Amino acid sequence: MIAVGISSSGKNLPQPDVPDAIKAPAGEQIVLQVHAIGSQIYVCKAGADGKFSWTLKAPEAELHDQQGAVVGHHYAGPAWKLNDGSEVTGKAVGRVDSPDADSIPWLLVSVTAHSGDGALSHVTSIQRIHTKGGQPPAGGCDESKQGGEVKSSYSADYYFYAPGGLGGSSR
């Protein structure tokens, strides 16, 4: 059971102060907040212009509650799966640069698919904020490194929103 950070009404979790480009849609309330610790995985490949660069392959992170317990995982999709069996995938719909220039951007993600029954069952939006790290390497990607992968450590806070305070399952 995931109880910490989940509120059926969302009233116990204040919405973070974020730029308009990544604000959750009107009428949505926070139902879960977690802290992610992991890596952004990049692969070296040629772009349409033939130039090589590090391209995001996938995130790989553990999701922690406020006490530090692992309550789920974040991985390619992008997808988030909690230990209660609920899972969402989404697509970024808003992006702003992190206030920390060495960190990956802050995002607003719109949920595109659900599975399982639990805290994420009614989630429609996700914010990624307070990012630290996760940027691709500054160089070192050329034809000789094609297909090579690197992991860049990062952390971030994820806020999960549902319409009108529809909360997660209390099971």
N, C-alpha and C positions, 0 to 999 in steps of 0.2 A: 504494500500500500504506500502511495506517495501522498503524504499529508502536508508537509512543510512547503510553503510557497504556493499552495493551491487554495483558491478561494472560490466558493460557488458563486459569489456575487462580484468578485474582483475588487470590492471596496477596500480590502485590507492591503492591496498592493497599489501604491500610487504610480500613475503613468510617468515614465521618465521624460525629462525635458530634452526634446530632440528637434532637429530642423524639420520644417514642414514637409520636405520631400520624403521623409520616412515616418511620418506620423501614422498611427493606426487609423483606419477608417472610422468616421463618426459612429457612435453607438456600440463600438467594441470595447470590451473591458479585459484587463489582464486576468488570466486564469492560472498562469504558471510563470515563474521566473527561475532560470537556472544559469549556472556559470559553467562555461565550456573550457576545457583544457585539453589541448591536443596539437595537431599539425594540419597545415595546409599542404597538400601534396602537389608538386608541380612536375611537369614533364617537358623536356626540351624538344621542340619541334619547329618545323618551318611553317611560316604563315603563308597566306595567299601571295604575298610579295616576294616569297623565297627567303626572307630573312628569318633567322632562328631566334626564338625567344622562349622563356619559361612560361608555360600555359597551365592554368589551374586544372588539375585532374580531379581532385576530390578533397573534401575535408575528412578528417579522422579525429574525433574528439569524444571524451567522456563528458557527460552532463552531470553536474553536481548540485545538490540542494544547498540551502544556507548553512547546514551543519557539515558540509563537505562530503556527504555520502553520494556515491555514484547512483544516479536514478535513471540513466539512459545513455544513449549514444547518438552521435551526429556523424553522417557519412554521405557518400555520393548520392546524388539525387537532385538537389540536396534533400536529405531526409533526416528526420529525428525520430528515434524510437525509444519509448520509455520502458522501464522494467515491468510496468503494468500491462504491456502488450499493445498499447495504442501507438500508432505511427502516423506521421504525416510527411508528404513530400510537397515541394513548392517551387515557385519561380520568383526570382528577384524582380520587383516592380518599382523600387526606389533605391537610390544610392547617394550617399554623401561621403566625402573624404573624412577619414578619422581626424580628430583634433591632433592626434599623435602621427606625425608625418611618416614614421617608420612602421605604421600599422595598417592592416587591411581596412577597407571602407566599412562604414556602417550601412546596413541594409534594411529594407522593408521587403518581406517575402509574402507573397500571396499563396495560400495553401491550394494545391491542385488535386490532391488525393488523400484519402484517409483509409486506415485499416485498423482493426482491433477495437476494443472497447475500453476506454479509460480516460485519463486526464486530457488527452489530445483529441478526443472524439469530436468536439465541436469547434476546434480551433480553426480560424480562417485567415489569420495574419500572424506573422512572426517578425520581431525586430531583432537585429544583431547590432549591439552597441558596446561601448567601452572596450573596444578591441585593443589588444596589445600584441605586436608582432604579426607574423603570418605572411609578410611580403615575400615575393620570389627573390632569389639571389640577384644581385645587381649585374652580374655578368656570368661568363663561363658557359654560355649556351651557344654552341656552334655545331657545324656538321659532324664533328668528331664526337659530340655528346648527344647526337640525335637519339631520342627514345629514352635517354637517361632521366631518372627521377631524383628529386630532392624533397626533403620534408622541412618545412619551416614552422617552428613552434609558434603557437598563438594561444591567446585566451580571449574570451568575449562573454558578454551577458546576452542571453536570449530571453525575450519576453514573448509569451504566447497569448494571443487574444482570441476571444469568442464573442459573437454578437449578444448584445443585451445581457451580458453576465451569465450566459450559459456556461456552467462550470464543468470541470472534469468530473469523472466518476469518483464516488467516494469508496468504491470497492478496493 
